[in-house]
Amino acid sequence: MGDPSAPLLTHIEDEGTSPSLSFHKIFEESLSGFTFPQFLQILLVGLALAFDSQQIFITVFTDAYPTWHCLDHTVCNPSTTTDICKLPRSAWEWDGGFKGKSAISEFKLECSSSFLRSLPTSAFYMGSIVGGVFMALVPDSFLGRKKLLFFTTLAMSLTGISIFFSSNIWTYAFLKFVIGFARSQTGTYALNLISERVSTKWRPRATMIPFTLFVLGFMSLSGMAYLVRHASWRVLYLCTSVPAAIHSVCIYFFALESPRWLHVQGKNQEAIEVLKRLSPVNKDYLESVSSRLHSKEQSPNSSIKDMFIRRWAFRRIMVVMIIMFGLGMMYYGVPLAVRDIKVNIYLSEALNAMVELPTFVITPILLEKFNRRSSVFVNCLLGGALGVLCFVMTTFERTNIAFALELGSFFCARIGFNLMAVYMIEMFPTCVRNFATTMLRQSLVLGGASCPIIASVGRNVPSVSFAVFGLLVSGLGLFALLLPETKGSSLCDTMEAQEQSDQALKTSPSC
């Protein structure tokens, strides 16, 4: 946080003779430190990612294949019989005698196709894809970052609560689609709102906080699932959705709007008031310069069609989408497939979440020490190899080694996502960066939508999904060699400036 002993801003010039100031300069100077109100605001908004992560991974527990035991040992031998679909229903029973422990058992899907068993999870990811496209086209000029975040989190949480009353697999799958649609841009809105309320100096560190909360939300899900393991699977949705609904209300009443968005909308006075609340120590400075603020600054025109007209841009976005599709399958698929390894599901999911935390420290080191292109390429090869080895070790029933390899493949998937997120920002200019980032995220989700079917197939061929994920990531990672190297380059605003920067990167990295 900012040093409280640091002197306040004193360079206040005469208002009548001084030239007007840009909002960017006022913003950077007033938020040069990192204040406690800023930290609280980041926590408030960042918690949205914690609840978002719970909805992403909740089906690992709610849609898990329950354990069972034999009732009639004349026709059922637990040591030799692994497929209950080949047994009469009277010869076996779910452990605990409670069929509501999982959606699989309650809706009698144990002998259904892998498509039907994975339908709710796939519906969730399809909703995220459709919602991502739709919400990307909705302008926020009439709502703003804060209200968009409020409405999406509220819709997600209320739909999650309504799952408690679902009566069949089709209703359940539909509600999962709605949840995916509602939360499709939650992460984007939260990250934009956070990054637009801190200065350039503090932005890299501040944006790590919501990512950390995302992982902590994933970890807390395992604990909650363990506590309600003897209750209905619907209870877990209540445990996650009710707090999320309360949090969305807190966002509406206590979160501050983005001062940058307010300025773009011509609401300079409101923007200054937000800055005063974020940095109370600079209140006098902000009052003195508010009258010298430009009414509105011209921003670069968007040119999404250039993404398809210019060959270099189209080639880059296609390569990025291919790589992110593979990473998405591994990132979302590995936690689903881990139940095929005979380990404790609650412990395994908690450890999967824990291995994400070091990635937020390791990623900046990789970005500073190594090239982007080689880092992505090697990471994909390593993650893919670990996935294949996990399948091999499971085949030889080396459970502990297989689980360690699973954690390693998941770790590489997260590192790959972090690297590509930064790589994408540097490869595209401001005028198309939002659209390009949306395509990156959509490819990630599309990979996630495909992985439940592959993970479900693993019920018939144990752990083969790890081999599939590994081979895909390794193969698609080769496309990283087609991307330009961007280490050391500055961010550009227009397509023309980006082209000039690419050509003169080694001699003139500035746009």
Stockholm file with secondary structure:
# STOCKHOLM 1.0

chainA/1-511         MGDPSAPLLTHIEDEGTSPSLSFHKIFEESLSGFTFPQFLQILLVGLALAFDSQQIFITVFTDAYPTWHCLDHTVCNPSTTTDICKLPRSAWEWDGGFKGKSAISEFKLECSSSFLRSLPTSAFYMGSIVGGVFMALVPDSFLGRKKLLFFTTLAMSLTGISIFFSSNIWTYAFLKFVIGFARSQTGTYALNLISERVSTKWRPRATMIPFTLFVLGFMSLSGMAYLVRHASWRVLYLCTSVPAAIHSVCIYFFALESPRWLHVQGKNQEAIEVLKRLSPVNKDYLESVSSRLHSKEQSPNSSIKDMFIRRWAFRRIMVVMIIMFGLGMMYYGVPLAVRDIKVNIYLSEALNAMVELPTFVITPILLEKFNRRSSVFVNCLLGGALGVLCFVMTTFERTNIAFALELGSFFCARIGFNLMAVYMIEMFPTCVRNFATTMLRQSLVLGGASCPIIASVGRNVPSVSFAVFGLLVSGLGLFALLLPETKGSSLCDTMEAQEQSDQALKTSPSC
#=GR chainA/1-511 SS CCCTTSCCCCCCCCTTTSCCBCHHHHHHHHTSSCCHHHHHHHHHHHHHHHHHHHHHHTHHHHTCCCCEEESCTTTCCTTTCCCGGGSCGGGEEEGGGCGGGSHHHHTTCTTSCHHHHTHHHHHHHHHHHHHHHHHHTSCCTTTCHHHHHHHHHHHHHHHHHHGGGCCSHHHHHHHHHHHHHHTTTHHHHHHHHHHTTSCTTTHHHHTHHHHHHHHHHHHHHHHHHHHTTTSCHHHHHHHHHHHHHHHHHHHHHHCCCCHHHHHHTTCHHHHHHHHHHHCGGGHHHHHHHGGGBCSCCCCCCCCTTHHHHSHHHHHHHHHHHHHHHHHHHHHHHHHHHGGGSSSCHHHHHHHHHHTTTTHHHHHHHHHHHSCHHHHHHHHHHHHHHHHHHHHHHHHTTCHHHHHHHHHHHHHHHHHHHHHHHHHHHHHSCHHHHHHHHHHHHHHHHHHHHHHHHHHHHTTTSTTHHHHHHHHHHHHHHGGGGGSCCCTTCCCCSSHHHHHHHHHTTTTCCCC
#=GC SS_cons         CCCTTSCCCCCCCCTTTSCCBCHHHHHHHHTSSCCHHHHHHHHHHHHHHHHHHHHHHTHHHHTCCCCEEESCTTTCCTTTCCCGGGSCGGGEEEGGGCGGGSHHHHTTCTTSCHHHHTHHHHHHHHHHHHHHHHHHTSCCTTTCHHHHHHHHHHHHHHHHHHGGGCCSHHHHHHHHHHHHHHTTTHHHHHHHHHHTTSCTTTHHHHTHHHHHHHHHHHHHHHHHHHHTTTSCHHHHHHHHHHHHHHHHHHHHHHCCCCHHHHHHTTCHHHHHHHHHHHCGGGHHHHHHHGGGBCSCCCCCCCCTTHHHHSHHHHHHHHHHHHHHHHHHHHHHHHHHHGGGSSSCHHHHHHHHHHTTTTHHHHHHHHHHHSCHHHHHHHHHHHHHHHHHHHHHHHHTTCHHHHHHHHHHHHHHHHHHHHHHHHHHHHHSCHHHHHHHHHHHHHHHHHHHHHHHHHHHHTTTSTTHHHHHHHHHHHHHHGGGGGSCCCTTCCCCSSHHHHHHHHHTTTTCCCC
//
